[in-house]
Amino acid sequence: MPVNCLEDGKVLTAKIVGEVDHHAARGLMEELGRQIDGTLPRELRLDLSGVTFMDSSGIAVVLRSWKRMSQFGGSTTLCSVPVQSAKVLKAAGVDKLICFAD
């Protein structure tokens, strides 16, 4: 599962591409954790514009990243969320915890 990360100051943008399902979730969580721990950003922007499918495993990926950022006072924003992914995340109430942006 490709995830491309770009650090700009204290903002880490992680662009996720492809399907976010149980096959990809573990690798995504590990890579995002390494990137967060390595850069210690103040804000994590998860760019989901390249996600073609998301199931409940995607919720775990997003929440684990949000939790890690929260542990040291950082924020998380979900960017360019495709319709199908937004339905999955909002059905789980993720929009109550994490800001969705265009």
C-alpha positions, 0 to 999 in steps of 0.5 A: 500500500503506497503512502507518500509523506511530505514534511513541511515545517511542522505539518506532515502530509501523508497521501494514501493511494489504493485500497485501505482494507485488512490487507493494507491496514497493518503496513499503513499503520506501521508506516504512518507510525514511523513517519509520525515518530520520526518527524513529530509534526504538530499537524498530520494531514491524511490526504485520502484523495487516492483511496479507491476503497475503504472498509472498517480497517481504514477506520483503525488506520485513521484512529490509530494515527489520530491517537498517536498525534493526540499523545503529544498534542498534535492535530489530525485532518482528513483531506480530500476524502472520497465519497465511499471512504467518507461514508465509512468514516462518518458511519463510525463517527470519525467526523466527531473526532477528526476534522474533514477538509477539502 
